[in-house]
Amino acid sequence: MESRLDTSLSIDWGAATDAGPVRTENQDSWLSAPPFFVVADGMGGHAGGAQASAVAVHTLGSVMTSAFRGERRLDVTDLDAAIEAAGHAVAELADPDDPSNSPGTTVTGVLALNTSEHPYWLTFNIGDSRTYVVGGGAIRQITKDHTAIQEAKDLMEATHTQLAVPSAHVVTRALGGGLPGSPQADYAVVPIVDGDVAILCTDGVHGVLSDDDLHRAATSGDSPADIAHFLVQAALGAGTRDNASALVVRATTQQHVGNSRPITERLVQAVRPRVTGRE
């Protein structure tokens, strides 16, 4: 489906999801509220994972849709407020008698925004669902997983020491899931170049498909809806045992940022919301 955001930026998008060959319930959810897109993965092993992901995307969509009605330009602080609201909504699903088994969900997404200088993707994530951008003949993972494995790798890189890498796949940040404190998302901005394709997907997709697989699909010339369907079917064919979801967003813009500069050569800048007194 296509949405024109203004005279110089339009986006086309499509999504697909499948429960996969093992699980009886699809705990993934996704949201399209142009220019805002989200994918969430209810945490398997937690009761109510499907409800957690559904509540998260519904709350994010509701808060951001209300913000769109304002006259000022949105920024990361608006998005952070929506994520905080989603965190509270998911936390309310918890059973007070069994907080250790509280519903939880990962979440990742993009907000496509235009400025007087250039359009850009504002990305966010909590957990291990990912956002990639394909553009200028290259692919780049914009988000970084919040997992015990990734944190161990980061520590080894920072300290130049060899550590034992956890074998189990443990998510270290989530909305809900019995994790302490308010949800802390990572945010980044990257300039949009005409023809960019953003891929939002759960680990049921990126866990079995390579970056090359994603790149080939995104540059096939197919519609975003067909690309999303292909990625989910490819994940099933590659043996995923998880729910598999992909949401694909293609941007068309008349503004040119470094011509067709590859995504790997563009500045991806981490950003933080303004301090609002949140704990």
C-alpha positions as CSV (number, residue, x, y, z in Angstrom):
1,M,0.0,0.0,0.0
2,E,1.2,3.5,-0.8
3,S,1.0,6.7,1.3
4,R,2.2,10.1,0.2
5,L,3.5,12.0,3.2
6,D,4.1,15.2,1.4
7,T,5.1,16.5,-2.1
8,S,8.6,15.1,-1.8
9,L,8.3,11.8,0.2
10,S,6.0,8.9,-0.3
11,I,6.2,5.3,1.1
12,D,4.9,2.0,-0.1
13,W,4.6,-0.9,2.4
14,G,3.5,-4.5,2.9
15,A,3.7,-7.1,5.6
16,A,3.4,-10.8,6.1
17,T,3.4,-13.2,9.1
18,D,3.1,-16.9,9.7
19,A,2.9,-19.0,12.9
20,G,5.6,-21.3,11.6
21,P,5.7,-25.1,11.6
22,V,5.9,-25.7,15.3
23,R,3.9,-23.2,17.4
24,T,0.2,-23.3,17.4
25,E,-0.1,-19.6,18.2
26,N,1.3,-16.7,16.3
27,Q,2.7,-14.3,19.0
28,D,4.0,-11.8,16.5
29,S,2.1,-8.5,15.8
30,W,2.7,-5.7,13.3
31,L,1.4,-2.2,12.8
32,S,1.2,0.1,9.8
33,A,0.2,3.7,10.6
34,P,2.1,5.6,7.9
35,P,4.6,7.1,8.4
36,F,5.0,4.8,11.5
37,F,5.6,1.1,11.3
38,V,6.2,-1.5,14.0
39,V,6.9,-5.3,14.4
40,A,6.7,-7.0,17.7
41,D,7.5,-10.5,18.9
42,G,5.6,-11.8,21.9
43,M,8.1,-13.6,24.1
44,G,7.8,-17.3,23.8
45,G,7.7,-19.2,27.1
46,H,5.7,-16.3,28.7
47,A,2.0,-16.7,29.1
48,G,0.2,-14.1,27.0
49,G,2.9,-13.4,24.5
50,A,0.4,-12.9,21.7
51,Q,-1.6,-10.5,23.9
52,A,1.6,-8.6,24.9
53,S,2.7,-7.9,21.3
54,A,-0.8,-7.0,20.3
55,V,-1.3,-4.5,23.2
56,A,2.2,-3.0,22.5
57,V,1.5,-2.3,18.8
58,H,-2.0,-1.0,19.5
59,T,-0.8,1.4,22.2
60,L,2.1,2.6,20.1
61,G,-0.2,3.2,17.2
62,S,-2.8,5.0,19.3
63,V,-0.3,7.3,21.0
64,M,1.6,8.1,17.7
65,T,-1.6,8.7,15.7
66,S,-2.7,11.2,18.3
67,A,0.7,12.9,18.0
68,F,0.4,13.1,14.2
69,R,-2.7,15.3,14.7
70,G,-0.5,18.1,16.2
71,E,1.0,20.8,14.1
72,R,4.6,20.5,15.3
73,R,7.2,18.1,13.8
74,L,7.5,14.9,15.7
75,D,10.8,13.7,17.2
76,V,12.4,11.0,19.3
77,T,10.8,12.3,22.5
78,D,7.3,11.7,21.1
79,L,8.3,8.2,20.1
80,D,9.8,7.6,23.6
81,A,6.6,8.7,25.2
82,A,4.7,6.2,23.1
83,I,7.1,3.4,24.0
84,E,6.7,4.2,27.7
85,A,2.9,4.1,27.3
86,A,3.2,0.7,25.6
87,G,5.5,-0.6,28.4
88,H,2.9,0.4,31.0
89,A,0.1,-1.2,29.0
90,V,2.0,-4.5,28.7
91,A,3.0,-4.5,32.3
92,E,-0.7,-4.3,33.3
93,L,-1.2,-7.7,31.7
94,A,1.0,-9.3,34.4
95,D,-0.5,-11.6,37.0
96,P,0.3,-10.1,40.4
97,D,0.4,-13.6,41.9
98,D,3.0,-14.8,39.4
99,P,5.2,-11.8,38.2
100,S,8.0,-14.1,37.0
101,N,5.7,-15.3,34.2
102,S,4.6,-11.9,33.0
103,P,3.7,-11.4,29.3
104,G,6.4,-9.6,27.4
105,T,7.3,-8.6,23.8
106,T,10.2,-7.3,21.8
107,V,9.5,-4.3,19.4
108,T,11.2,-2.6,16.5
109,G,10.1,0.1,14.1
110,V,10.6,3.1,11.9
111,L,9.2,6.5,11.7
112,A,9.7,8.1,8.2
113,L,10.0,11.8,8.6
114,N,10.8,14.7,6.3
115,T,12.7,17.9,7.2
116,S,13.7,21.0,5.3
117,E,17.2,19.4,4.9
118,H,16.3,15.8,4.0
119,P,14.0,12.9,4.9
120,Y,15.2,10.3,7.3
121,W,14.4,7.1,9.1
122,L,14.0,7.3,12.8
123,T,14.5,3.7,14.0
124,F,13.9,2.1,17.4
125,N,14.1,-1.3,19.1
126,I,13.8,-3.2,22.4
127,G,14.8,-6.8,22.3
128,D,16.0,-8.8,19.3
129,S,13.5,-7.9,16.5
130,R,15.5,-6.0,13.9
131,T,15.3,-3.1,11.4
132,Y,17.5,-3.2,8.3
133,V,17.8,-0.6,5.6
134,V,18.7,-1.6,2.0
135,G,19.9,1.2,-0.2
136,G,22.5,2.2,-2.8
137,G,23.4,-1.4,-3.5
138,A,24.0,-2.4,0.2
139,I,22.3,-3.6,3.3
140,R,22.8,-2.5,6.9
141,Q,21.4,-3.7,10.2
142,I,20.4,-0.4,11.9
143,T,19.3,-1.9,15.3
144,K,21.4,-3.9,17.7
145,D,20.0,-6.9,19.5
146,H,19.4,-6.7,23.2
147,T,20.5,-10.2,24.0
148,A,23.0,-11.8,26.4
149,I,24.9,-13.1,23.4
150,Q,25.2,-9.6,21.8
151,E,26.1,-8.0,25.1
152,A,28.9,-10.6,25.7
153,K,30.2,-9.8,22.2
154,D,30.1,-6.1,22.8
155,L,32.0,-6.5,26.1
156,M,34.7,-8.6,24.4
157,E,35.1,-6.0,21.7
158,A,35.4,-3.2,24.2
159,T,37.8,-4.9,26.5
160,H,39.7,-7.0,24.0
161,T,39.2,-10.0,26.2
162,Q,37.9,-13.5,25.5
163,L,34.7,-14.4,27.4
164,A,32.3,-17.3,27.4
165,V,29.5,-16.5,25.0
166,P,26.1,-17.5,26.4
167,S,24.7,-20.5,24.5
168,A,21.0,-19.8,25.4
169,H,19.1,-17.1,23.5
170,V,18.2,-14.7,26.3
171,V,16.6,-11.3,25.6
172,T,17.9,-8.6,28.0
173,R,15.4,-5.9,27.2
174,A,11.7,-6.2,26.5
175,L,8.3,-4.5,27.1
176,G,7.0,-6.4,30.1
177,G,8.3,-9.9,30.6
178,G,8.9,-9.3,34.3
179,L,12.0,-7.2,33.6
180,P,12.7,-4.4,36.1
181,G,12.4,-0.7,35.4
182,S,10.9,1.3,32.5
183,P,11.6,0.0,29.0
184,Q,14.7,1.6,27.4
185,A,14.7,1.7,23.7
186,D,17.6,2.5,21.4
187,Y,17.0,5.1,18.7
188,A,18.9,6.1,15.6
189,V,18.4,8.3,12.6
190,V,19.7,7.7,9.1
191,P,19.1,9.8,5.9
192,I,16.6,8.4,3.4
193,V,17.8,8.0,-0.2
194,D,15.3,7.5,-3.0
195,G,14.5,3.8,-3.3
196,D,15.5,2.9,0.2
197,V,13.8,-0.2,1.6
198,A,13.4,-0.7,5.3
199,I,12.9,-4.3,6.5
200,L,11.4,-4.9,10.0
201,C,11.5,-8.5,11.1
202,T,11.3,-10.9,14.0
203,D,14.0,-13.4,14.8
204,G,11.9,-16.1,13.1
205,V,13.1,-14.4,9.9
206,H,16.5,-12.9,10.6
207,G,17.5,-16.0,12.6
208,V,17.5,-18.2,9.5
209,L,18.1,-15.8,6.6
210,S,21.4,-14.0,5.9
211,D,21.9,-10.3,5.1
212,D,22.5,-11.4,1.5
213,D,19.1,-13.1,1.4
214,L,17.4,-10.0,2.7
215,H,19.3,-7.8,0.2
216,R,18.4,-9.9,-2.8
217,A,14.7,-9.9,-1.8
218,A,14.6,-6.1,-1.2
219,T,16.3,-5.4,-4.6
220,S,14.2,-7.8,-6.6
221,G,11.9,-5.1,-7.9
222,D,8.9,-6.7,-6.4
223,S,6.3,-4.7,-4.4
224,P,6.9,-4.4,-0.6
225,A,4.0,-6.7,0.0
226,D,5.5,-9.4,-2.3
227,I,8.9,-8.9,-0.7
228,A,7.5,-9.4,2.8
229,H,5.6,-12.5,1.7
230,F,8.8,-13.9,0.1
231,L,10.9,-13.3,3.2
232,V,8.4,-15.1,5.4
233,Q,8.1,-18.1,3.0
234,A,11.9,-18.2,2.6
235,A,12.3,-18.3,6.4
236,L,9.8,-21.2,6.6
237,G,11.8,-22.9,3.8
238,A,15.0,-22.3,5.6
239,G,13.7,-24.2,8.6
240,T,12.6,-21.6,11.1
241,R,10.8,-23.1,14.1
242,D,9.5,-19.7,15.3
243,N,6.8,-17.3,14.3
244,A,8.0,-15.4,11.2
245,S,7.0,-11.8,10.4
246,A,8.4,-9.2,8.1
247,L,7.2,-5.6,7.3
248,V,8.8,-3.9,4.3
249,V,8.7,-0.1,3.6
250,R,10.0,1.5,0.4
251,A,10.7,5.2,0.3
252,T,10.4,7.4,-2.8
253,T,11.8,11.0,-2.4
254,Q,12.6,13.9,-4.7
255,Q,15.3,15.0,-2.3
256,H,18.7,13.6,-3.0
257,V,21.1,12.9,-0.1
258,G,24.6,12.1,-1.5
259,N,23.0,10.9,-4.7
260,S,22.6,7.1,-4.3
261,R,25.1,6.8,-1.4
262,P,25.1,3.2,-0.1
263,I,23.5,2.7,3.3
264,T,26.9,1.4,4.6
265,E,28.5,4.8,3.9
266,R,25.7,6.9,5.5
267,L,25.9,8.3,9.0
268,V,23.7,6.4,11.4
269,Q,23.4,8.6,14.4
270,A,22.2,7.4,17.8
271,V,19.7,9.9,19.3
272,R,18.2,10.2,22.8
273,P,14.9,11.7,23.9
274,R,14.8,14.9,25.9
275,V,14.8,14.3,29.7
276,T,11.2,14.2,30.9
277,G,11.7,13.0,34.4
278,R,11.0,9.4,33.6
279,E,12.7,6.9,35.9
